[in-house]
Amino acid sequence: MTRNLSPRAIERLAMRRFIDRTGRTWTKATAKERRQWLAAEEPVIRAEHGIALDAVWHGGDWQAPGQADLFPLPDDAAEVA
């Protein structure tokens, strides 16, 4: 896939896989089953789409951890129009 998946898109894909593999709807799964399924599927989906496990979602894209704000502004800096 050419575009990065958002965290919500990863979750939707994991839900779709749950339905395909188990034949059960996501809403019929218990909260524990959902957590376990997402914990197992998220790393697989990220790997399939080239998203590092430690990457964080920021500003509409995946960023390396600690690099979401490369040029932070001082707290008192005024925004220029």
Backbone torsions as a table, in degrees:
resi	resn	phi	psi	omega
1	MET	NA	140.7	-173.7
2	THR	-87.7	-24.5	-179.2
3	ARG	-103.7	152.6	177.1
4	ASN	-74.6	143.5	176.0
5	LEU	-85.0	138.5	173.9
6	SER	-75.1	165.4	176.4
7	PRO	-56.6	-38.2	179.3
8	ARG	-67.1	-38.6	178.2
9	ALA	-65.6	-37.3	176.2
10	ILE	-62.7	-43.5	179.1
11	GLU	-63.3	-42.8	178.7
12	ARG	-63.0	-40.4	178.3
13	LEU	-64.7	-40.3	177.2
14	ALA	-63.6	-39.7	177.7
15	MET	-62.8	-44.1	179.7
16	ARG	-61.3	-40.8	178.5
17	ARG	-66.1	-36.2	177.1
18	PHE	-60.1	-47.4	-179.6
19	ILE	-63.1	-45.0	-178.8
20	ASP	-63.4	-40.1	-174.7
21	ARG	-85.0	-31.2	-176.3
22	THR	-103.3	-21.4	-176.4
23	GLY	77.4	4.4	179.1
24	ARG	-105.4	152.6	175.8
25	THR	-79.4	155.4	-179.2
26	TRP	-61.7	-36.8	-178.0
27	THR	-68.3	-21.4	179.1
28	LYS	-85.5	-11.2	177.7
29	ALA	-75.5	144.7	176.7
30	THR	-73.3	164.0	179.1
31	ALA	-59.8	-38.5	179.2
32	LYS	-65.1	-43.0	178.6
33	GLU	-62.4	-41.3	179.3
34	ARG	-62.3	-47.8	179.2
35	ARG	-59.3	-45.5	-178.7
36	GLN	-64.8	-41.9	-179.5
37	TRP	-64.2	-47.2	-180.0
38	LEU	-63.2	-39.2	179.4
39	ALA	-64.0	-34.1	-179.6
40	ALA	-81.3	-37.6	-174.3
41	GLU	-84.3	-31.8	-176.6
42	GLU	-57.7	-46.9	179.0
43	PRO	-62.7	-34.4	179.1
44	VAL	-66.7	-46.9	-179.8
45	ILE	-64.5	-43.0	178.1
46	ARG	-59.8	-43.5	-179.8
47	ALA	-63.8	-41.0	179.4
48	GLU	-61.5	-30.4	-177.0
49	HIS	-105.3	9.2	175.7
50	GLY	71.1	30.9	179.3
51	ILE	-103.6	120.6	-178.8
52	ALA	-61.9	147.3	-179.2
53	LEU	-64.6	-29.3	-178.4
54	ASP	-95.7	3.9	178.8
55	ALA	-68.5	149.7	179.1
56	VAL	-118.9	146.0	179.0
57	TRP	-83.9	121.9	-178.9
58	HIS	-153.4	129.7	175.5
59	GLY	64.3	29.3	177.2
60	GLY	83.6	14.0	178.7
61	ASP	-155.8	164.6	178.2
62	TRP	-82.9	135.2	-178.8
63	GLN	-125.3	153.7	172.7
64	ALA	-64.6	145.7	-178.9
65	PRO	-60.7	139.0	179.2
66	GLY	80.9	-1.0	-178.8
67	GLN	-117.6	18.3	-179.6
68	ALA	-65.4	-33.9	178.5
69	ASP	-124.3	90.3	-177.7
70	LEU	-72.9	-30.8	-177.8
71	PHE	-127.1	73.9	-178.2
72	PRO	-67.3	142.3	176.0
73	LEU	-88.6	148.8	174.6
74	PRO	-61.6	153.9	-177.7
75	ASP	-59.0	-31.2	-176.3
76	ASP	-94.8	6.6	-178.7
77	ALA	-71.7	134.3	179.5
78	ALA	-90.6	142.3	178.6
79	GLU	-77.6	135.9	-178.8
80	VAL	-98.4	131.6	-178.4
81	ALA	-80.1	NA	NA
